[in-house]
């Protein structure tokens, strides 16, 4: 039996797989550090909750929005 993700879940996974390395590059960290930073400062929850809106914006503004969430939650980068 073959199991497939529905379109929305597949799109969400694709966006997250794109945005986390982009965040790492933009803020000069490796992908693993980026993931842990996002988890620690609320960016991960923000991405998961608002991915649909974030993916319609340019990468620059999506990254800025995520960064601002982290900054408001104590992130220092």
Secondary structure, DSSP 8 states (H G I E B T S, - for coil): ------HHHHHHHHHHHHHHHHHHHHTT--HHHHHHHHHHTTHHHHHHHHHHHHTTS-HHHHHHHHHHHHHHTT---
